[in-house]
Amino acid sequence: MGLNLMRIEEKIRPAAKIKAAADRIVFSTEARGLISHARAAKAERERIEKEREAVEAQIKAQPHRREFQTLPSDWPPGAETRLHASLGRFCARFRLRNELWLAGEDYESRVREARLAEGLPAGQVNILDGGVSSQTPEQIEARKQLALQRLNAAKGILFNISPKLPGAMLRLTVDSLEPYPREEDMLKHGLYRLAVELGFLKIYAREA
C-alpha cells in the first residue's frame, strides 16, 4: 500500500518536473532583477539627457545668445567672445559686417585713451604704458592732446548724424549697455560711417 502511494506521488509530481520548476523560478527571479536594473539605467540616462537639454536651453536663453544662433559670415574664428559685450551682441543681432564691429571697438578705444590721458577712470585699456611714466610734462600733454583729437574726430562723425549719437555710442561701446530700440537705426548708421571715415570699410562697400 505504501509503495503504491509513493508511485502515485511520483506520477503526480515527478522529481524532474520539480527541478525544472525550481529552475524556472530561479531564472524568472534573475530576469526580473535584470529588467529592473535595465529600467533603472535607462531612467538615469533619460534624467541626464533632460538635465543636459535644460542646461543647453539656459545657455541659449542668455542675453548674448537669445536673439541669434550664428554669427555674421565674415566674422573671424573665435569671434564668439565678442558676444560678452553689448557692441558684439548688437552687431551680431543685426548681422553687421566685421568692419563695423572694428569701428565700434576703435571708438571705444579712443574714449578710454582720452580718459586715461586726462587722468580719469578708463576701465580696461588695450594699450601699453609706452613709457608714459618716464615722459616729460610736455610729452604727456602732447599725448593728451593727441588722444583728445582722435576722440573728437570720431565724435564729430557721429555728431553730424545726430547730436544724440555720441552719447548712444558711448553707452553701447564703453558702458556696454543694451541700446534703446529707438537708437538702433541711428547706431547702425553711426557704425557704418565710422567704419568708412576711419578706414575700416571702403566707401563703395555696402552695409550688410
Summary of the structure (lengths in Angstrom):
residues: 208
radius of gyration: 36.6
end to end distance: 107.2
largest distance: 132.6
contacts: 520
relative contact order: 0.10
helix: 70%
strand: 0%
